């Protein structure tokens, strides 16, 4: 979902990065012993040496072509307009 992904802008020392945060794992039982499980966070840094393979650039290009009225709680893969 779009809500699980965010682009974090970099500064002079660190490049931009794309951060994925899970809503919960498939094996999350939901019981009391699972209440303190942290959400999975994966960060992908910008690939400056090969921009054509940069995940951050591709994500920005994809979201730039998405309609502006898309719901951020909707699925990441959109179907083309007819």
Helices and strands as residue ranges (DSSP letters): G 2-4, E 5-8, E 17-21, G 32-34, E 41-45, G 51-53, H 55-65
